[in-house]
Amino acid sequence: MFKKILIANRGEIALRVIWACRDLGIQTVAVYSKADELSLHRRFADEDVCIGPAPSNQSYLKIPAIISAAEITGAEAIHPGYGFLSENAHFIEVAESCNLKFIGPSAHSIRTMGNKAVARETMIAAGVPVLPGSDGPVEDFETARSVAKKIGYPIIVKASAGGGGRGMRIVNKEESLKVALATASSEAEIAFGNGDVYMEKYLTQPRHIEIQVLADHYGNVIHLGERECSIQRRHQKIIEEAPSPVLADDIRQKMGDAAVLAARATDYRGAGTVEFLYDVDGSFYFMEMNTRIQVEHGVTELVTGLDLVKWQIRIAAGQKLNIRQEDVELKGHAIECRVNAEDPRTFRPSPGLIEHFHMPGGPGVRVDTAAYAGYRVPPNYDSMIAKVMTHGADREEALARMRRALGLTVIEGISTNIPLHEDILMDEAFIKGSFSTQFLDNFLNKI
């Protein structure tokens, strides 16, 4: 087992890794930007190193600074958290060239799954269901028009190296295709340094369901059930839950088996998430794989009783999975609400000083946060400041506990999206579990 791990991240995920390391008796090194001088992850790590000014590209994305911090502190491994460098294959190669273990998959796995077109081809070869679409990136408008005519409108244009909704355009008719291709490609080039785009059939009312997988270095791969992630805005998740309120046991098993196939096809190691689109007719299709720990990993931990971050560390240290697929049992229901520092109606970011801060507790409540009274939310990073999770014997109890938890949350001095969460939790369609990825757009149009 490692003796010291550097955490190449900030905020609540950095704290989450620190807690796992403490349980395992591992010392931790925090890196921080000047904007995070008063951060809790710096305070609770055993050591800390400032790696640059506030902008991410001068601190949390600056590979030489992170490697240097690991070397001067004697860290043996690097945990990337999520975001920043967590899915950067070059970072892995640099770390490994410096005899630092990367706690995550190989550079090969990340490159394979990070390029959407290559990932699609890999899934087809592995027998994982994929949406009808182009065979790799589309090179020109004529090719795109031919593909669209074959699979039928609506279609979606996606950045091959993309994510988070960037480099993505929905096209309902041929007249809009040329502009969508150019716009998506330009946006992808700016965001990812790669302007390649590919095309898929667009489902109008799908659900977004993802499967958590764990894989070790000895050929053992298991899945830990699904998470329902359909409540999202501009492809950014807001509420997640486990299990899905609509998935039948036979579909759950098929989707889990497909996720295991996907992991095996890329020789995956560690914790990862295979994301699917689930259609109203019961069919499902591979969408992408996130080769890192997910923001919403906590709901899976609540229903399985497993610590995913500890397993990331154990697997990276060479330990075997001692959990068989038949050992995995989902108990009860868990829900997560992402609390963001933003206006609940306009979604405009709301950085600034938190004057009063009180997080809920009680039976079935878990809160992951790095915020506190007196903390100044910086404008430089993602606006999420807390994850409120609840667990109950069933979905009804988990929902009741979430309403109670949000009602007892006090965050003053900045705006948050808690009022939006409270409204969603009282919506009849949401309570019934009758929703798709279009839910939030329709919901916002009603209020």
NORLINDA-V272117 format. One record per residue. N is the residue number from 0. RES is the residue in one letter. PSI is psi as a letter, one per 20 degrees, with the letter a starting at -180 (NA if undefined). Layout:
n = {N/N}
res = {RES/RES}
psi = {PSI/PSI}
This chain:
n = {0/1/2/3/4/5/6/7/8/9/10/11/12/13/14/15/16/17/18/19/20/21/22/23/24/25/26/27/28/29/30/31/32/33/34/35/36/37/38/39/40/41/42/43/44/45/46/47/48/49/50/51/52/53/54/55/56/57/58/59/60/61/62/63/64/65/66/67/68/69/70/71/72/73/74/75/76/77/78/79/80/81/82/83/84/85/86/87/88/89/90/91/92/93/94/95/96/97/98/99/100/101/102/103/104/105/106/107/108/109/110/111/112/113/114/115/116/117/118/119/120/121/122/123/124/125/126/127/128/129/130/131/132/133/134/135/136/137/138/139/140/141/142/143/144/145/146/147/148/149/150/151/152/153/154/155/156/157/158/159/160/161/162/163/164/165/166/167/168/169/170/171/172/173/174/175/176/177/178/179/180/181/182/183/184/185/186/187/188/189/190/191/192/193/194/195/196/197/198/199/200/201/202/203/204/205/206/207/208/209/210/211/212/213/214/215/216/217/218/219/220/221/222/223/224/225/226/227/228/229/230/231/232/233/234/235/236/237/238/239/240/241/242/243/244/245/246/247/248/249/250/251/252/253/254/255/256/257/258/259/260/261/262/263/264/265/266/267/268/269/270/271/272/273/274/275/276/277/278/279/280/281/282/283/284/285/286/287/288/289/290/291/292/293/294/295/296/297/298/299/300/301/302/303/304/305/306/307/308/309/310/311/312/313/314/315/316/317/318/319/320/321/322/323/324/325/326/327/328/329/330/331/332/333/334/335/336/337/338/339/340/341/342/343/344/345/346/347/348/349/350/351/352/353/354/355/356/357/358/359/360/361/362/363/364/365/366/367/368/369/370/371/372/373/374/375/376/377/378/379/380/381/382/383/384/385/386/387/388/389/390/391/392/393/394/395/396/397/398/399/400/401/402/403/404/405/406/407/408/409/410/411/412/413/414/415/416/417/418/419/420/421/422/423/424/425/426/427/428/429/430/431/432/433/434/435/436/437/438/439/440/441/442/443/444/445/446}
res = {M/F/K/K/I/L/I/A/N/R/G/E/I/A/L/R/V/I/W/A/C/R/D/L/G/I/Q/T/V/A/V/Y/S/K/A/D/E/L/S/L/H/R/R/F/A/D/E/D/V/C/I/G/P/A/P/S/N/Q/S/Y/L/K/I/P/A/I/I/S/A/A/E/I/T/G/A/E/A/I/H/P/G/Y/G/F/L/S/E/N/A/H/F/I/E/V/A/E/S/C/N/L/K/F/I/G/P/S/A/H/S/I/R/T/M/G/N/K/A/V/A/R/E/T/M/I/A/A/G/V/P/V/L/P/G/S/D/G/P/V/E/D/F/E/T/A/R/S/V/A/K/K/I/G/Y/P/I/I/V/K/A/S/A/G/G/G/G/R/G/M/R/I/V/N/K/E/E/S/L/K/V/A/L/A/T/A/S/S/E/A/E/I/A/F/G/N/G/D/V/Y/M/E/K/Y/L/T/Q/P/R/H/I/E/I/Q/V/L/A/D/H/Y/G/N/V/I/H/L/G/E/R/E/C/S/I/Q/R/R/H/Q/K/I/I/E/E/A/P/S/P/V/L/A/D/D/I/R/Q/K/M/G/D/A/A/V/L/A/A/R/A/T/D/Y/R/G/A/G/T/V/E/F/L/Y/D/V/D/G/S/F/Y/F/M/E/M/N/T/R/I/Q/V/E/H/G/V/T/E/L/V/T/G/L/D/L/V/K/W/Q/I/R/I/A/A/G/Q/K/L/N/I/R/Q/E/D/V/E/L/K/G/H/A/I/E/C/R/V/N/A/E/D/P/R/T/F/R/P/S/P/G/L/I/E/H/F/H/M/P/G/G/P/G/V/R/V/D/T/A/A/Y/A/G/Y/R/V/P/P/N/Y/D/S/M/I/A/K/V/M/T/H/G/A/D/R/E/E/A/L/A/R/M/R/R/A/L/G/L/T/V/I/E/G/I/S/T/N/I/P/L/H/E/D/I/L/M/D/E/A/F/I/K/G/S/F/S/T/Q/F/L/D/N/F/L/N/K/I}
psi = {q/q/h/p/p/p/o/l/a/a/b/h/h/g/h/g/h/g/g/g/h/g/h/j/k/p/q/q/p/p/q/q/r/h/i/k/h/k/q/h/h/g/h/i/q/h/r/q/p/p/j/a/a/g/p/h/i/j/e/i/j/n/g/h/h/g/g/g/h/g/g/h/i/k/q/h/r/p/p/i/c/r/a/d/j/h/k/o/h/h/g/g/g/g/g/h/i/j/k/p/p/p/n/a/r/r/h/g/g/g/g/g/i/h/o/h/g/g/g/g/h/g/h/g/h/i/j/p/p/q/q/p/a/q/n/a/q/p/h/r/h/g/g/g/h/g/g/h/h/g/i/q/q/q/r/p/p/q/p/h/k/a/r/j/i/q/k/p/p/p/p/i/q/h/h/i/g/g/g/g/g/g/g/g/g/g/h/h/g/g/h/i/j/o/j/p/q/r/q/q/p/p/p/h/l/r/q/o/p/q/p/p/q/p/p/a/j/j/j/p/p/r/q/k/a/r/p/o/k/i/o/q/p/l/j/p/q/g/p/q/q/p/a/q/i/i/p/q/h/h/h/g/g/g/h/g/h/h/h/g/g/g/g/h/h/j/l/q/p/b/p/r/p/p/p/q/p/p/r/h/j/i/q/q/p/p/g/r/p/o/l/r/q/q/g/j/h/h/h/h/h/h/i/h/j/q/o/h/h/g/h/g/g/g/g/h/i/j/q/q/p/j/p/r/h/i/i/p/p/p/o/b/q/q/q/p/p/o/o/q/n/q/p/i/g/i/j/p/q/m/r/a/p/o/g/q/o/p/q/r/b/r/p/j/p/p/p/o/q/j/r/r/p/i/p/o/o/q/j/i/a/q/i/p/i/q/o/p/q/q/p/r/h/r/h/g/h/h/g/g/h/g/g/g/g/h/h/j/p/o/o/q/h/r/q/r/j/g/h/g/g/h/g/g/i/i/p/g/g/g/h/i/j/n/r/a/i/i/g/h/g/h/g/h/i/h/NA}
